[in-house]
Amino acid sequence: MTDGTTLSDMELADQVTPWPIARVAGEALGLPEEALIPYGHHIAKVDRRWLATLDDAPRGRLVLVTGISPTPAGEGKTTTVVGLTDGLRHLGIRAAAALREPSMGPVFGMKGGAAGGGRSQVIPMVDINLHFTGDFAAIAAANNLLAALVDNHVHHGNALGIDPRRVTWKRVVDMNDRALRDIVIGLGGPSNGVPREEGWDIVVASELMAIFCLATSLADLKERIGRIVVAHTHDKTPVTAADLQAQEAMTILLANALQPNLVQTLEHSPVFVHGGPFANIAHGCSSVLATRTALATADVVVTEAGFGADLGAEKFIDLKCRLAGLEPGAAVVVATVRALKYHGGVPVAEVHTEDLEAVRAGAVNLQRHLRNLRDVFGVPAVVAINRFPHDTDAEIALVREIVHAEDAEAVEATHAVDGGAGAAELAQAVQNLLDKDEADIRFCYPQDADIVTKAEAVALRVYRADRVTWTAAARRQLDQVIADGYGHLPVCFAKTPYSFSTDPSALGAPEHHVVDVREVRLRAGAGFVVLLTGDVMTMPGLPRTPASTTMSIDDDGRISGLS
């Protein structure tokens, strides 16, 4: 993303002098300096001792930014979150954003940087995209400590009777590495442990990341960790992290990381960047602690759920809001003309050419997302048309017309080029929705329904499938989950983000398809059950030409290509 001329994201960021983070915290949120733990001049964590004083603080209004089903043409949800937050502040509203931390897997893989773009960025961009405050390293260390404790217990006599064939806890790394998906460990003789098959996940797909983002305190974090089911015994009795006495040490490793991170936009709006579960294989939302901190210190909080609304908004509401007691007052659905044309059948190389018929054909995807938000979840939405230079006025007018027919408003936004001023109209439309107070949040399924019923509710109501099928292996895993006493948990679909169906090539708004569940994974500590569909994997691979190949660093340490 550029400013419409020749400047890169990094060059645009270099034009801005960041405020000291204490100034951002004080002027924008009213946080005293003692509430901050500085990481240099422009990053800070919010001290948990100060967070403990917020229990009775008034709550702001929550706005969810989601989008149409993503395409190679691009939509720009994170950029819109940043632009909208800046736009709200242009209107004199005390606003903040809550975003996920980028994973280095996508940063060095397909996406490159993930901190917004153009004049709607979060800074310092390089730090946020790379090691930041070390949160992901802490999660990986705690996760892998538990894995080591499992294997160590088996090696030293196995008093719990763990069946090495039924160990389900995986090691993790924050990098795309397909070679680690299925491996054998413990080779080399008795001193190296017990040989067994295992596989690695990427950090952002791990249960510990989900727990981290749903925990409300250190005590809650510790309790959730203790509930993690890591294996089964030979008689199929579940073994938990608490059985291995792992929860205290794991919580120690995560104690500092659990404190929310605070940074700023190019226009010095406050942004809490904390946690980062993937939305296609996890619940895809920033941490509950960061969201609650933002709501306690700002009047309007803008947050994002990953990928399209069928994955992001559904999990945001059915998982994060249900488990944390949050309620969005409005939603923004981000769309671009060129993405609509792609959904309408235009190849990505040709989306720069005006094509009103393709816009109309692809708009069925946008309409489906809008109807889901309104009819399934009870959340009113405005459409943000993230404008690109090749979009024509006729195409923009057609999108407005289509959205108006859905009893909603579509607003053209140019925040990538113009910053917060380019999102002022969008900000006003969002504030108008909040003032109407029409949100009537509903969940896709009742909490007391069984897992099969919950899965069918999401598939039929949100994805518009005809039915859900289960492979023989998935049915056995589901039966074990129920036998272990977890049949009451909500469901988290792992599905391609590119389609309402499990076929990524089925663009637009497919109906009457089948959702086939091939694997069931229990996430007892997080409080949900993951249902894997299609060819979705929890350890991605690098593309043929990784983004890392275009990055460089000079003798002064200046990095380029990270955008």
Secondary structure, 3 states (H helix, E strand, C coil): CCCCCCCCHHHHHHCCCCCCHHHHHHHHHCCCHHHEEECCCCCEEECHHHHHHHCCCCCCEEEEEEECCCCCCCCCHHHHHHHHHHHHHHCCCCEEEEECCCCHHHHHCCCCCCCEECCEEEECHHHHHCCCCCHHHHHHHHHHHHHHHHHHHHHCCCCCCEEEEEECCCEEECCCCHHHCCEEECCCCHHHCCCEEECEEEHHHCHHHHHHHHCCCHHHHHHHHHHCEEEEECCCCEEECCCCCCHHHHHHHHCCCCCCEEEEECCCCEEEECCCCCCCCCCCECCHHHHHHHHHHCCEEEEEECCCCCCHHHHHHHHHHHHHCCCEEEEEEEECHHHHHHHCCCCHHHCCCCCHHHHHHHHHHHHHHHHHHHHHCCCCEEEEEECCCCCCHHHHHHHHHHHHHCCCEEEEECHHHHHHHHHHHHHHHHHHHHHHCCCCCCCCCCCCCCHHHHHHHHHHHCCCEEEEEECHHHHHHHHHHHHCCCCCCCEEEECCCCCCCCCCCCCCCCCCEEEEEEEEEEECCCCEEEEEECCCCCCCCCCCCCHHHHCEECCCCCEECCC
